[in-house]
Amino acid sequence: MPGNPSSSEPFARRIAATLRVLGLREDVRDAAVEMHLTKFRRVAMIWPVSLCAVIGGAAVAVTAALVEQSAVIDIAALSGTVLAVSGVILWLLRGPATTEHVVHRRMRALVVATAVLGGTLLGLAWTVGQLPGGDWEQAGVAAAAGALIAVSVAVVPVRAGTLGLGAGLIVALAAKSPGMTLPLTALPFFACVAVGLMRLGRTDLRQALERAAEASEGRFAAKMVAEFEGQGTGWFWETDRHGRVTYLSPQVAAEMSAPGANGADGGGTPALLTDLFRMDSTTPGTERTLAFHLSSRTSFSEYSVCAARTGMDGSESGRWWSMSGRPVVDDLGRFQGFIGSGTDLTEKRKSEAEITRLALFDGLTGLANRQRMHLSLDKTLNQKAGPYRATALFLMDLDRFKAVNDTLGHPAGDALLKQVAQRLQRGVGDQGLVGRLGGDEFQVVLPGMDAREPLSVLARDLIASLSQPYFIAGTSVTIGCSIGIAIAPEHGEDSETLTRNADLALYAAKADGRGVHRFYSDEMLAGAQSRALLEDDLRHALGTGAFHLAYQPVVATKDVRIVGYEALLRWDHPTRGSVSPAMFVPVAEECGLIEQIGEWVLRTACHAAARWPHDVRVAVNVSPIQFANPKLPAIVASALAASGIAAARLELEITEGVFLDESASSERMFRALKALGVRLALDDFGTGYSSLGYLRSAPFDKIKIDQSFVRGAVMPGNRNAAIIKAIVTLADTLGMETTAEGVEIQDEIELVRELGCSHIQGYVYGRGMPAAAVEEQLAGGGLATPIGHKVSRAPRTKMLRSARMAIGQVVGDVRIRDISPGGAMIDGIEIDGEPGGIDVLIELLEDQMFAARIRWAKDGKAGIEFAESFALDRLNAVDRTVRRAG
């Protein structure tokens, strides 16, 4: 409703917005004001030309009237009006009173003036057209029309002026035409023009505002950049697509002291970024060089760099920067170069160096502190170059030092520690590094010393020196010293082990009366106590039922059917976690628990097998101690009777250790067990007792080939396959089955089958599983499915070696993590997309590139396959040569 304010207010706001778009209403936005002023300037530039056209048109019209002697007064009046209004417009465009504060008023005046001018020019053309026919009449109309066209062209930049011109024409048509047909016909066309001009006006305003915002952002960014650079801590750089510097902050360019540092050298050619900076290769994460990133067009971050060239005085500038950069592409995806930033690290590095110094030295005595001693010991023990050097470690504790603190006070104690440090440094000299770990505990690292006699002499000298009287605050003080000594590698190959053992030796020295030194010995470890604790835990586990069995399938090679399971003893300790049988079985054998544990295993396994199909066997290990027990056949018979399984389904696995004491009792045991009908298997064949004579009489049904012969058997040049074949041939001749243990890789299955083994056991068909899982597996048909890796690979040598790699024209640095004759695993490489099949060249030997192909890549790592087999002894030969040269 017209009277409803809620409906009229939006309409009023739209009208006001339209007027601001056309410049007819005040707009407080600077960008809008500047846009309209710019349009005024454009009209002002062309208006003199249009004014000439108007003057010419008016002159021709007046001349035509004079020649034709008709309507002279009317035409003269119209021509005068045209000239006057044109002058007014010129004054509006260039007059001194036209300021930006009244731009909307000037726009309104311009609209009115153009409307009057347009209407007057149309009236002039109309009047001239009423003259008697002739050349002058046509010339007058053409001149008036030309002037009108010139005016319309001139006011095109000002959308409101064009609208005013059109409105003046409509009004003139209405005034001159005898009826309303002509103006009404022109009105729709004018409306279309008006709509178009409104849209153009909105577009002009929007673009002006966007340009103003961008310009403002640019000015702000430039201001911030200048301020940031002016502070001296941050800087910026830019390169073209060829890696040449196009911009470098002035303060950094000045530090370069090199041609081209400011973007161009003396000949006008920009310098390469890699010629200006060099990287700090010791900083973690900078394995790739600047040249690599520039050539591969990859981003980098926080690289420590310094000036690549020396200063003018021949010395390094000493400046370090943290540098980051990223590639720049245009809207079409074309690489344009790099852009990046940096910060000054000089003061930070100096502070870090000072902090490191303070962190590595004892503030009281000036000796190395615990951290530095730890680092020094690690470095000494982990040396890479040259032959291994033995290292001795002294751990020292002052005797009666607490009494000094208690009687004379802590300042006296501190003074005493300083004198102790001085005596230690004099006593050790250049032989090693002396440090204070804290309190009254000191440490000495002695590289290259392992002879006990010289170490004992040094220890006694140090004890004697430190036991001499001290004069503290006018008081004579006497203390002592005890020393524990550990020698690497005899007493430990790493710092933790060596320090622990030196500490044990120190405690032994104190226990022996103090003032002495002691070397570490294995007896100092509480091995017996640990074994006793394990024995107690075993007894507790047996009484509480903490043991359980896991069953590993035994698969026939002929039809891949599961023919049995081996019962494997497992123990999950509440605090130790899963304890390996290799750890607790020997203890159980020594303490006499193995027979009880073995009987429990036998009965539990037979009870589980009773729920399996009747053609599936169960294998149970029997230790030599069990085998020597005359009651074993009775125990086996009882387990069979209690479970109800057939004796032929039970297979007892016996190791070669039972033949170490060949006697009549062993033969009787074999006969008694076979009389029960159980099967006997010789376990771990080839790793124990070397004689084959026992195979003539021992009634074994199966030989189990140890996993040490299976592993690596598929690799070219490995002799294990021949050994397996020989064992199979021997077993076939004696009428025995064979089981290959430890089969883990799927390609080993086919090899074992081809070599004639009748059965396979190993992770390739599954690890040990609970009894419930066995029943589910057998219910599914009893067929085994191989799992795990499909193809064996040559053993790989672990290493950490830098190498150059080339992918096409891109060359960079990578690290070799492990290597085999057929390939290597590397890191330090990022590959987009599917990496398989990319051909590369890698430097395995100095200045020798070898062809390879990338097979996989993930998380910065990649596996490569060599085009030709590589002899690893060539690397070892180079390493030996380098060590001899060093």
Solvent accessible surface area in square Angstrom, and as a share of the most:
residue,aa,sasa,rsa
1,M,179,0.80
2,P,137,0.86
3,G,67,0.64
4,N,62,0.32
5,P,85,0.53
6,S,76,0.49
7,S,54,0.35
8,S,50,0.33
9,E,93,0.42
10,P,42,0.26
11,F,116,0.48
12,A,59,0.45
13,R,149,0.54
14,R,145,0.53
15,I,79,0.40
16,A,12,0.09
17,A,44,0.34
18,T,34,0.20
19,L,58,0.29
20,R,71,0.26
21,V,15,0.09
22,L,14,0.07
23,G,3,0.03
24,L,29,0.15
25,R,110,0.40
26,E,105,0.47
27,D,11,0.06
28,V,135,0.77
29,R,99,0.36
30,D,121,0.63
31,A,18,0.14
32,A,0,0.00
33,V,25,0.14
34,E,86,0.39
35,M,16,0.07
36,H,6,0.03
37,L,15,0.07
38,T,43,0.25
39,K,14,0.06
40,F,4,0.02
41,R,121,0.44
42,R,131,0.48
43,V,0,0.00
44,A,11,0.08
45,M,148,0.66
46,I,64,0.33
47,W,0,0.00
48,P,46,0.29
49,V,103,0.59
50,S,3,0.02
51,L,31,0.15
52,C,91,0.54
53,A,36,0.28
54,V,0,0.00
55,I,86,0.44
56,G,32,0.31
57,G,3,0.02
58,A,3,0.03
59,A,54,0.42
60,V,47,0.27
61,A,0,0.00
62,V,43,0.25
63,T,50,0.29
64,A,0,0.00
65,A,0,0.00
66,L,90,0.45
67,V,77,0.44
68,E,44,0.20
69,Q,145,0.64
70,S,36,0.23
71,A,41,0.32
72,V,47,0.27
73,I,145,0.73
74,D,83,0.43
75,I,0,0.00
76,A,46,0.36
77,A,60,0.46
78,L,39,0.19
79,S,5,0.03
80,G,38,0.36
81,T,54,0.32
82,V,0,0.00
83,L,71,0.35
84,A,62,0.48
85,V,17,0.10
86,S,0,0.00
87,G,32,0.31
88,V,74,0.43
89,I,0,0.00
90,L,52,0.26
91,W,139,0.49
92,L,11,0.06
93,L,12,0.06
94,R,142,0.52
95,G,8,0.08
96,P,128,0.80
97,A,65,0.50
98,T,25,0.14
99,T,64,0.37
100,E,88,0.39
101,H,147,0.65
102,V,36,0.21
103,V,10,0.06
104,H,17,0.08
105,R,147,0.54
106,R,22,0.08
107,M,1,0.01
108,R,117,0.43
109,A,40,0.31
110,L,0,0.00
111,V,29,0.17
112,V,95,0.55
113,A,9,0.07
114,T,0,0.00
115,A,24,0.19
116,V,68,0.39
117,L,0,0.00
118,G,0,0.00
119,G,15,0.15
120,T,15,0.09
121,L,1,0.01
122,L,32,0.16
123,G,3,0.03
124,L,1,0.00
125,A,17,0.13
126,W,71,0.25
127,T,15,0.09
128,V,0,0.00
129,G,32,0.31
130,Q,125,0.56
131,L,8,0.04
132,P,71,0.45
133,G,70,0.67
134,G,30,0.29
135,D,116,0.60
136,W,101,0.35
137,E,28,0.13
138,Q,120,0.53
139,A,42,0.32
140,G,0,0.00
141,V,50,0.28
142,A,67,0.52
143,A,22,0.17
144,A,0,0.00
145,A,39,0.30
146,G,34,0.33
147,A,1,0.01
148,L,29,0.14
149,I,110,0.56
150,A,23,0.18
151,V,0,0.00
152,S,35,0.23
153,V,83,0.48
154,A,0,0.00
155,V,0,0.00
156,V,73,0.42
157,P,29,0.18
158,V,1,0.00
159,R,42,0.15
160,A,2,0.02
161,G,0,0.00
162,T,26,0.15
163,L,28,0.14
164,G,3,0.03
165,L,6,0.03
166,G,13,0.13
167,A,39,0.30
168,G,6,0.06
169,L,44,0.22
170,I,28,0.14
171,V,101,0.58
172,A,10,0.08
173,L,27,0.13
174,A,39,0.30
175,A,81,0.62
176,K,79,0.33
177,S,13,0.08
178,P,141,0.89
179,G,36,0.35
180,M,106,0.47
181,T,108,0.63
182,L,78,0.39
183,P,4,0.03
184,L,102,0.51
185,T,75,0.44
186,A,26,0.20
187,L,81,0.40
188,P,76,0.48
189,F,140,0.58
190,F,46,0.19
191,A,50,0.39
192,C,94,0.56
193,V,79,0.46
194,A,21,0.16
195,V,81,0.47
196,G,31,0.30
197,L,17,0.09
198,M,25,0.11
199,R,165,0.60
200,L,84,0.42
201,G,1,0.01
202,R,115,0.42
203,T,41,0.24
204,D,25,0.13
205,L,14,0.07
206,R,125,0.46
207,Q,76,0.34
208,A,9,0.07
209,L,54,0.27
210,E,88,0.40
211,R,141,0.51
212,A,36,0.28
213,A,52,0.40
214,E,115,0.52
215,A,44,0.34
216,S,53,0.34
217,E,117,0.53
218,G,39,0.37
219,R,158,0.58
220,F,124,0.52
221,A,51,0.40
222,A,62,0.48
223,K,137,0.58
224,M,79,0.35
225,V,52,0.30
226,A,62,0.48
227,E,96,0.43
228,F,81,0.34
229,E,22,0.10
230,G,66,0.63
231,Q,120,0.53
232,G,36,0.35
233,T,80,0.47
234,G,0,0.00
235,W,3,0.01
236,F,58,0.24
237,W,2,0.01
238,E,70,0.32
239,T,4,0.02
240,D,39,0.20
241,R,122,0.45
242,H,133,0.59
243,G,10,0.09
244,R,79,0.29
245,V,0,0.00
246,T,68,0.40
247,Y,87,0.33
248,L,8,0.04
249,S,0,0.00
250,P,89,0.56
251,Q,55,0.24
252,V,1,0.01
253,A,14,0.11
254,A,77,0.60
255,E,58,0.26
256,M,4,0.02
257,S,45,0.29
258,A,17,0.13
259,P,82,0.51
260,G,3,0.03
261,A,4,0.03
262,N,113,0.58
263,G,10,0.09
264,A,38,0.30
265,D,50,0.26
266,G,84,0.80
267,G,74,0.71
268,G,52,0.50
269,T,61,0.35
270,P,36,0.22
271,A,10,0.08
272,L,58,0.29
273,L,0,0.00
274,T,49,0.28
275,D,58,0.30
276,L,2,0.01
277,F,6,0.02
278,R,106,0.39
279,M,34,0.15
280,D,15,0.08
281,S,96,0.62
282,T,116,0.67
283,T,36,0.21
284,P,121,0.76
285,G,50,0.49
286,T,10,0.06
287,E,74,0.33
288,R,35,0.13
289,T,57,0.33
290,L,7,0.03
291,A,55,0.43
292,F,26,0.11
293,H,7,0.03
294,L,28,0.14
295,S,58,0.38
296,S,32,0.21
297,R,130,0.48
298,T,46,0.27
299,S,68,0.44
300,F,11,0.05
301,S,73,0.47
302,E,118,0.53
303,Y,16,0.06
304,S,9,0.06
305,V,0,0.00
306,C,7,0.04
307,A,2,0.02
308,A,36,0.28
309,R,104,0.38
310,T,69,0.40
311,G,17,0.16
312,M,175,0.78
313,D,121,0.63
314,G,57,0.54
315,S,58,0.37
316,E,90,0.40
317,S,45,0.29
318,G,44,0.42
319,R,78,0.28
320,W,47,0.16
321,W,6,0.02
322,S,8,0.05
323,M,0,0.00
324,S,29,0.19
325,G,7,0.07
326,R,135,0.49
327,P,36,0.22
328,V,45,0.26
329,V,89,0.51
330,D,40,0.21
331,D,153,0.80
332,L,135,0.67
333,G,54,0.52
334,R,136,0.50
335,F,21,0.09
336,Q,67,0.30
337,G,1,0.01
338,F,3,0.01
339,I,66,0.33
340,G,12,0.12
341,S,43,0.28
342,G,5,0.05
343,T,62,0.36
344,D,39,0.20
345,L,24,0.12
346,T,8,0.05
347,E,110,0.50
348,K,115,0.49
349,R,77,0.28
350,K,122,0.52
351,S,58,0.37
352,E,81,0.36
353,A,63,0.49
354,E,79,0.36
355,I,110,0.56
356,T,69,0.40
357,R,120,0.44
358,L,106,0.53
359,A,42,0.32
360,L,31,0.15
361,F,68,0.29
362,D,22,0.11
363,G,84,0.81
364,L,52,0.26
365,T,25,0.14
366,G,47,0.46
367,L,3,0.01
368,A,2,0.02
369,N,29,0.15
370,R,133,0.49
371,Q,96,0.43
372,R,74,0.27
373,M,1,0.00
374,H,79,0.35
375,L,89,0.44
376,S,29,0.19
377,L,3,0.02
378,D,37,0.19
379,K,162,0.69
380,T,23,0.13
381,L,9,0.04
382,N,84,0.43
383,Q,57,0.25
384,K,177,0.75
385,A,82,0.64
386,G,26,0.25
387,P,114,0.72
388,Y,109,0.41
389,R,120,0.44
390,A,16,0.13
391,T,0,0.00
392,A,0,0.00
393,L,0,0.00
394,F,0,0.00
395,L,3,0.02
396,M,1,0.00
397,D,19,0.10
398,L,6,0.03
399,D,1,0.01
400,R,136,0.50
401,F,16,0.06
402,K,147,0.62
403,A,54,0.42
404,V,10,0.05
405,N,30,0.15
406,D,95,0.49
407,T,105,0.61
408,L,67,0.33
409,G,24,0.23
410,H,129,0.57
411,P,107,0.68
412,A,8,0.07
413,G,1,0.01
414,D,57,0.30
415,A,37,0.29
416,L,0,0.00
417,L,5,0.03
418,K,92,0.39
419,Q,55,0.24
420,V,0,0.00
421,A,2,0.02
422,Q,97,0.43
423,R,36,0.13
424,L,0,0.00
425,Q,95,0.42
426,R,169,0.62
427,G,35,0.33
428,V,1,0.01
429,G,41,0.39
430,D,155,0.80
431,Q,86,0.38
432,G,22,0.21
433,L,43,0.21
434,V,10,0.06
435,G,0,0.00
436,R,33,0.12
437,L,19,0.10
438,G,35,0.33
439,G,45,0.43
440,D,35,0.18
441,E,46,0.21
442,F,0,0.00
443,Q,8,0.03
444,V,0,0.00
445,V,1,0.01
446,L,0,0.00
447,P,41,0.26
448,G,42,0.40
449,M,36,0.16
450,D,76,0.40
451,A,53,0.41
452,R,103,0.37
453,E,114,0.51
454,P,64,0.40
455,L,0,0.00
456,S,11,0.07
457,V,65,0.37
458,L,15,0.08
459,A,0,0.00
460,R,120,0.44
461,D,81,0.42
462,L,2,0.01
463,I,17,0.08
464,A,55,0.42
465,S,38,0.25
466,L,0,0.00
467,S,37,0.24
468,Q,98,0.44
469,P,64,0.41
470,Y,1,0.00
471,F,150,0.62
472,I,5,0.03
473,A,96,0.75
474,G,84,0.80
475,T,54,0.32
476,S,67,0.43
477,V,12,0.07
478,T,73,0.42
479,I,0,0.00
480,G,5,0.05
481,C,0,0.00
482,S,0,0.00
483,I,0,0.00
484,G,0,0.00
485,I,0,0.00
486,A,0,0.00
487,I,4,0.02
488,A,0,0.00
489,P,62,0.39
490,E,116,0.52
491,H,14,0.06
492,G,11,0.10
493,E,122,0.55
494,D,64,0.33
495,S,2,0.01
496,E,109,0.49
497,T,37,0.22
498,L,0,0.00
499,T,45,0.26
500,R,124,0.45
501,N,4,0.02
502,A,0,0.00
503,D,44,0.23
504,L,48,0.24
505,A,0,0.00
506,L,5,0.03
507,Y,130,0.49
508,A,26,0.20
509,A,0,0.00
510,K,48,0.20
511,A,86,0.67
512,D,79,0.41
513,G,58,0.56
514,R,117,0.43
515,G,34,0.33
516,V,45,0.26
517,H,25,0.11
518,R,86,0.31
519,F,31,0.13
520,Y,8,0.03
521,S,42,0.27
522,D,107,0.55
523,E,147,0.66
524,M,54,0.24
525,L,76,0.38
526,A,57,0.44
527,G,43,0.41
528,A,82,0.64
529,Q,122,0.54
530,S,58,0.37
531,R,115,0.42
532,A,50,0.39
533,L,107,0.53
534,L,10,0.05
535,E,46,0.21
536,D,83,0.43
537,D,36,0.19
538,L,0,0.00
539,R,111,0.40
540,H,123,0.55
541,A,2,0.02
542,L,42,0.21
543,G,69,0.66
544,T,85,0.49
545,G,54,0.52
546,A,36,0.28
547,F,9,0.04
548,H,76,0.34
549,L,13,0.06
550,A,11,0.08
551,Y,4,0.01
552,Q,16,0.07
553,P,0,0.00
554,V,9,0.05
555,V,1,0.01
556,A,13,0.10
557,T,10,0.06
558,K,189,0.80
559,D,75,0.39
560,V,45,0.26
561,R,100,0.37
562,I,5,0.03
563,V,30,0.17
564,G,4,0.04
565,Y,1,0.00
566,E,9,0.04
567,A,2,0.02
568,L,32,0.16
569,L,24,0.12
570,R,74,0.27
571,W,3,0.01
572,D,79,0.41
573,H,21,0.09
574,P,118,0.75
575,T,118,0.69
576,R,98,0.36
577,G,32,0.31
578,S,91,0.59
579,V,7,0.04
580,S,56,0.36
581,P,44,0.27
582,A,85,0.66
583,M,108,0.48
584,F,1,0.00
585,V,38,0.22
586,P,57,0.36
587,V,8,0.04
588,A,0,0.00
589,E,51,0.23
590,E,124,0.55
591,C,30,0.18
592,G,45,0.44
593,L,4,0.02
594,I,11,0.05
595,E,66,0.29
596,Q,101,0.45
597,I,2,0.01
598,G,7,0.07
599,E,53,0.24
600,W,78,0.27
601,V,12,0.07
602,L,7,0.03
603,R,86,0.31
604,T,45,0.26
605,A,0,0.00
606,C,0,0.00
607,H,111,0.50
608,A,4,0.03
609,A,0,0.00
610,A,42,0.32
611,R,124,0.45
612,W,9,0.03
613,P,62,0.39
614,H,157,0.70
615,D,106,0.55
616,V,6,0.03
617,R,46,0.17
618,V,1,0.00
619,A,4,0.03
620,V,2,0.01
621,N,61,0.31
622,V,6,0.04
623,S,15,0.10
624,P,53,0.33
625,I,64,0.33
626,Q,17,0.07
627,F,8,0.03
628,A,78,0.61
629,N,28,0.14
630,P,115,0.72
631,K,140,0.59
632,L,6,0.03
633,P,21,0.13
634,A,67,0.52
635,I,34,0.17
636,V,0,0.00
637,A,38,0.29
638,S,47,0.30
639,A,1,0.01
640,L,17,0.09
641,A,84,0.65
642,A,84,0.65
643,S,19,0.12
644,G,63,0.61
645,I,14,0.07
646,A,59,0.46
647,A,23,0.18
648,A,60,0.47
649,R,14,0.05
650,L,0,0.00
651,E,7,0.03
652,L,1,0.01
653,E,2,0.01
654,I,0,0.00
655,T,43,0.25
656,E,6,0.02
657,G,28,0.27
658,V,13,0.07
659,F,8,0.03
660,L,132,0.65
661,D,107,0.55
662,E,106,0.47
663,S,48,0.31
664,A,62,0.48
665,S,60,0.39
666,S,16,0.10
667,E,91,0.41
668,R,133,0.48
669,M,15,0.07
670,F,10,0.04
671,R,146,0.53
672,A,36,0.28
673,L,1,0.00
674,K,64,0.27
675,A,87,0.68
676,L,58,0.29
677,G,37,0.35
678,V,1,0.00
679,R,37,0.14
680,L,0,0.00
681,A,0,0.00
682,L,0,0.00
683,D,10,0.05
684,D,48,0.25
685,F,12,0.05
686,G,43,0.41
687,T,74,0.43
688,G,49,0.47
689,Y,66,0.25
690,S,104,0.67
691,S,45,0.29
692,L,97,0.48
693,G,26,0.25
694,Y,6,0.02
695,L,9,0.04
696,R,207,0.76
697,S,83,0.54
698,A,7,0.06
699,P,47,0.30
700,F,11,0.05
701,D,37,0.19
702,K,4,0.02
703,I,0,0.00
704,K,2,0.01
705,I,0,0.00
706,D,17,0.09
707,Q,72,0.32
708,S,62,0.40
709,F,36,0.15
710,V,1,0.01
711,R,121,0.44
712,G,23,0.22
713,A,6,0.05
714,V,42,0.24
715,M,37,0.16
716,P,127,0.80
717,G,83,0.79
718,N,56,0.29
719,R,197,0.72
720,N,25,0.13
721,A,22,0.17
722,A,68,0.53
723,I,67,0.34
724,I,0,0.00
725,K,95,0.40
726,A,61,0.47
727,I,12,0.06
728,V,3,0.01
729,T,71,0.41
730,L,56,0.28
731,A,0,0.00
732,D,91,0.47
733,T,107,0.62
734,L,75,0.37
735,G,68,0.65
736,M,15,0.07
737,E,55,0.25
738,T,3,0.02
739,T,0,0.00
740,A,0,0.00
741,E,24,0.11
742,G,11,0.11
743,V,0,0.00
744,E,59,0.27
745,I,31,0.16
746,Q,40,0.18
747,D,43,0.22
748,E,8,0.04
749,I,13,0.07
750,E,84,0.38
751,L,33,0.17
752,V,1,0.00
753,R,84,0.30
754,E,117,0.52
755,L,22,0.11
756,G,38,0.37
757,C,2,0.01
758,S,38,0.25
759,H,13,0.06
760,I,2,0.01
761,Q,6,0.03
762,G,3,0.03
763,Y,91,0.35
764,V,0,0.00
765,Y,12,0.05
766,G,10,0.10
767,R,153,0.56
768,G,28,0.27
769,M,31,0.14
770,P,88,0.56
771,A,25,0.20
772,A,67,0.52
773,A,33,0.26
774,V,0,0.00
775,E,59,0.26
776,E,130,0.59
777,Q,54,0.24
778,L,18,0.09
779,A,92,0.71
780,G,73,0.70
781,G,42,0.40
782,G,7,0.06
783,L,106,0.53
784,A,8,0.06
785,T,101,0.59
786,P,50,0.31
787,I,91,0.46
788,G,55,0.53
789,H,135,0.60
790,K,145,0.61
791,V,113,0.65
792,S,20,0.13
793,R,157,0.57
794,A,20,0.16
795,P,111,0.70
796,R,68,0.25
797,T,71,0.42
798,K,161,0.68
799,M,44,0.20
800,L,118,0.59
801,R,56,0.20
802,S,89,0.57
803,A,6,0.04
804,R,93,0.34
805,M,6,0.03
806,A,13,0.10
807,I,57,0.29
808,G,65,0.62
809,Q,178,0.79
810,V,49,0.28
811,V,70,0.40
812,G,7,0.07
813,D,44,0.23
814,V,9,0.05
815,R,65,0.24
816,I,1,0.01
817,R,78,0.28
818,D,6,0.03
819,I,3,0.01
820,S,4,0.03
821,P,48,0.30
822,G,38,0.37
823,G,1,0.01
824,A,0,0.00
825,M,42,0.19
826,I,0,0.00
827,D,10,0.05
828,G,23,0.22
829,I,12,0.06
830,E,118,0.53
831,I,40,0.20
832,D,142,0.74
833,G,67,0.65
834,E,147,0.66
835,P,14,0.09
836,G,39,0.37
837,G,35,0.34
838,I,54,0.27
839,D,87,0.45
840,V,6,0.03
841,L,80,0.40
842,I,0,0.00
843,E,27,0.12
844,L,3,0.02
845,L,11,0.05
846,E,143,0.64
847,D,111,0.58
848,Q,82,0.37
849,M,67,0.30
850,F,46,0.19
851,A,52,0.40
852,A,6,0.04
853,R,96,0.35
854,I,0,0.00
855,R,126,0.46
856,W,114,0.40
857,A,29,0.23
858,K,141,0.60
859,D,127,0.66
860,G,14,0.14
861,K,89,0.38
862,A,0,0.00
863,G,5,0.05
864,I,5,0.02
865,E,77,0.34
866,F,15,0.06
867,A,74,0.57
868,E,144,0.64
869,S,95,0.62
870,F,5,0.02
871,A,49,0.38
872,L,39,0.19
873,D,88,0.45
874,R,97,0.35
875,L,8,0.04
876,N,76,0.39
877,A,42,0.32
878,V,52,0.30
879,D,49,0.25
880,R,110,0.40
881,T,72,0.42
882,V,95,0.55
883,R,106,0.39
884,R,177,0.65
885,A,90,0.70
886,G,100,0.96
